[in-house]
């Protein structure tokens, strides 16, 4: 690595072009702002300082720390306290690294380091993503809006409701069509929404034919102003299966109300295995298999994601030949937040009664088994475009190398999931990136850090920009005084680890 010559200074000088007196042209994105001295460009990410183009945010170096025994310990505080950075424990992220647009120019930093006896290279840049969006997973049963319904911010469509997952409603926000294919306002509002979501800020969304939702990464969702607390333990059928044995002997029938699959214990396979006698209580909806009913009501904000507030309204009939006076009936939602205990009177009508302590304990157990309702925001983007030319002169080789897992991709050091198939389509949990990792430009597009780490020999074989490699020692020497330095989060795998991520 001694042959690596630092070209940081030279590289800084070649970014931006001096125009007329006191003005530089920023060439870090297609907007090509002309920036007067002392001012910043349209995205505020670049400024003109004394006639030079400067990235306004400091570059982020991340440091792994160890105690005297070589054991990893937590970072002492939010700020670096001046201890020298060790090359083997330092990672240069793309945050604040800048972009060399158009990408046929080498990426801002191509950093060589030795790890476990292997010479490595990390190509570091800030990608400008026109093809990007977020998937928002909202842990709630409540019906937020019909599938495929538009999701809006300030009246502009920024995405849509997509396929619900187990215990979660899903939104797809952003994407190239909303960023580029609609009005200018639609593109800008979409970009602002994506940036806020990626930055962990709360965003108020409205869903056509549905409800108002406030989401923020890692926080509880709010639906029509009410904060969600619990994520359901499972669907109605699963809840019956999980708790059947605990209810056995305490009640004669349990109905777990769920918008998707309502469970009826005595009919359900779990009730049969326990040899429970049929209770003769038929719920509304379409019977799928024994004890499992679809569409017992309409979707809504009520019990189990249905629109009902009176659970008895889903009882279609009670068979007088099968049911009996005194039959103990429990109805509950899939989170245990709603529950009703009834006893059938002499006319076989369910009459609400005080819930026995042993039954209440099982309802409490349902609550205990619910995880906290959270919003998860996953950024998804295509890095298979011109960005690759900043890494190598032969981009397809990079794509293949990423697909094979030889080149590790991180965003601000956070591990990404690479989609199978063509291109470099990546997903990352935004809460795993350091703070202030994302930005935007008015094209509109999202700016996000991205790093490619691979063995140096492989980098040469891929047609990498070998002449632009600088050593991590030189990066530390040149940048540490100005850089932001954060602790490496222990939850994120070290990009130079030799095991597969
Ligand atoms: S929008 Fe930002 S990155 Fe793009 S040219 Fe202007 S200052 Fe540079």
Boltz pocket constraint, residues with backbone or C-beta under 6 A from the ligand:
constraints:
  - pocket:
      binder: B
      contacts: [[A, 26], [A, 27], [A, 28], [A, 29], [A, 30], [A, 31], [A, 32], [A, 33], [A, 40], [A, 41], [A, 42], [A, 43], [A, 44], [A, 45], [A, 46], [A, 440], [A, 441], [A, 442]]
      max_distance: 6.0
